[in-house]
């Protein structure tokens, strides 16, 4: 499933203001990024290693493991 970001997703983190080269918005924290959206970022979003993606619909948390497009599930909201 493709990643989708809406105005509501971007409002989830108050200072989300930067877009990566693919047009996905994130909040920078030092050398990592925090993304919020729907769908899985795996093979879609390229980000620095250690970056996080919060899947807004399900609460699944992903971490980037290779400074590329490989993301691993860290946990889920229960």
C-alpha contacts under 8 A as a table, 3 or more apart, distances in Angstrom:
res1	aa1	res2	aa2	distance
1	X	39	X	5.60
1	X	40	X	6.45
2	X	39	X	5.87
2	X	40	X	6.89
2	X	41	X	7.63
2	X	44	X	7.38
3	X	37	X	6.46
3	X	38	X	5.52
3	X	39	X	4.68
3	X	40	X	6.02
3	X	41	X	6.06
3	X	44	X	7.35
4	X	37	X	5.56
4	X	38	X	5.18
4	X	39	X	6.59
5	X	8	X	7.98
5	X	9	X	5.74
5	X	10	X	6.96
5	X	24	X	7.36
5	X	25	X	7.74
5	X	36	X	7.14
5	X	37	X	4.72
5	X	38	X	6.56
6	X	9	X	5.05
6	X	10	X	6.35
6	X	37	X	7.29
7	X	10	X	5.14
7	X	11	X	6.10
8	X	11	X	5.01
8	X	12	X	6.47
9	X	12	X	5.32
9	X	13	X	7.90
9	X	36	X	5.75
9	X	37	X	5.60
9	X	56	X	7.04
10	X	13	X	6.24
10	X	14	X	7.70
10	X	16	X	6.21
10	X	25	X	7.26
10	X	36	X	6.75
10	X	37	X	7.87
11	X	14	X	5.80
11	X	16	X	7.46
12	X	36	X	7.37
13	X	16	X	5.66
13	X	27	X	7.51
13	X	36	X	7.99
15	X	27	X	6.54
16	X	25	X	6.78
16	X	26	X	5.51
16	X	27	X	4.62
17	X	25	X	6.67
17	X	26	X	6.64
17	X	27	X	6.49
18	X	25	X	5.49
18	X	26	X	5.69
18	X	27	X	6.60
18	X	28	X	7.78
19	X	22	X	7.56
19	X	23	X	5.15
19	X	24	X	5.22
19	X	25	X	4.25
19	X	26	X	6.26
20	X	23	X	5.22
20	X	24	X	5.48
20	X	25	X	6.40
20	X	26	X	7.55
21	X	24	X	7.58
22	X	45	X	7.56
24	X	35	X	7.85
24	X	45	X	7.63
25	X	35	X	6.52
25	X	36	X	7.91
26	X	33	X	5.96
26	X	34	X	5.34
26	X	35	X	4.59
26	X	36	X	7.19
27	X	33	X	5.58
27	X	34	X	5.17
27	X	35	X	6.66
28	X	31	X	7.26
28	X	32	X	6.06
28	X	33	X	4.55
28	X	34	X	6.47
29	X	32	X	5.39
29	X	33	X	5.87
29	X	34	X	7.56
30	X	33	X	8.00
31	X	48	X	7.11
32	X	47	X	7.76
32	X	48	X	5.78
32	X	49	X	7.01
32	X	50	X	6.01
32	X	51	X	4.69
32	X	52	X	7.72
33	X	47	X	7.18
33	X	48	X	7.19
33	X	50	X	7.95
33	X	51	X	4.75
33	X	52	X	6.28
34	X	51	X	5.91
34	X	52	X	4.80
34	X	53	X	5.78
34	X	54	X	7.65
35	X	52	X	6.19
35	X	53	X	4.56
35	X	54	X	6.19
36	X	53	X	5.71
36	X	54	X	4.83
36	X	55	X	6.09
36	X	56	X	6.39
37	X	53	X	7.49
37	X	54	X	6.50
37	X	55	X	5.29
37	X	56	X	5.54
38	X	54	X	7.99
38	X	55	X	4.94
38	X	56	X	5.50
38	X	57	X	6.03
39	X	55	X	6.31
40	X	44	X	7.97
40	X	55	X	7.14
41	X	44	X	5.23
41	X	45	X	5.33
41	X	53	X	7.14
41	X	62	X	7.96
41	X	69	X	7.53
41	X	71	X	6.81
42	X	45	X	6.73
42	X	69	X	5.80
42	X	70	X	5.48
42	X	71	X	5.13
42	X	72	X	7.85
43	X	46	X	7.70
43	X	69	X	4.57
43	X	70	X	6.00
43	X	71	X	7.76
44	X	69	X	6.04
45	X	68	X	7.66
45	X	69	X	5.51
46	X	67	X	6.93
46	X	68	X	4.69
46	X	69	X	4.61
46	X	70	X	7.98
47	X	51	X	6.35
47	X	64	X	6.80
47	X	67	X	5.53
47	X	68	X	5.69
47	X	69	X	6.86
48	X	51	X	5.76
48	X	64	X	6.94
48	X	66	X	7.54
48	X	67	X	4.27
48	X	68	X	6.81
49	X	63	X	7.76
49	X	64	X	5.06
49	X	65	X	5.32
49	X	66	X	5.35
49	X	67	X	4.10
49	X	68	X	7.37
50	X	63	X	5.78
50	X	64	X	5.18
50	X	65	X	6.34
50	X	67	X	7.75
51	X	63	X	5.63
51	X	64	X	5.26
52	X	61	X	6.99
52	X	62	X	5.60
52	X	63	X	4.65
52	X	64	X	6.43
53	X	61	X	5.88
53	X	62	X	5.07
53	X	63	X	6.47
54	X	59	X	6.36
54	X	60	X	6.04
54	X	61	X	4.81
54	X	62	X	6.50
55	X	58	X	5.91
55	X	59	X	5.23
55	X	60	X	5.19
55	X	61	X	6.37
55	X	62	X	8.00
56	X	59	X	5.43
56	X	60	X	7.60
58	X	76	X	7.45
58	X	77	X	7.16
59	X	76	X	5.52
59	X	77	X	4.87
60	X	73	X	6.98
60	X	74	X	7.62
60	X	75	X	5.91
60	X	76	X	4.27
60	X	77	X	6.30
61	X	73	X	5.87
61	X	74	X	5.44
61	X	75	X	5.39
61	X	76	X	6.03
62	X	71	X	5.88
62	X	72	X	5.31
62	X	73	X	4.42
62	X	74	X	5.35
62	X	75	X	7.39
63	X	71	X	5.35
63	X	72	X	5.41
63	X	73	X	6.53
63	X	74	X	6.45
64	X	67	X	6.46
64	X	68	X	7.35
64	X	69	X	7.23
64	X	70	X	5.86
64	X	71	X	4.36
64	X	72	X	6.46
65	X	68	X	7.70
65	X	70	X	5.87
65	X	71	X	5.74
65	X	72	X	6.75
66	X	69	X	7.22
66	X	70	X	5.96
66	X	71	X	7.84
67	X	70	X	7.64
73	X	76	X	7.97
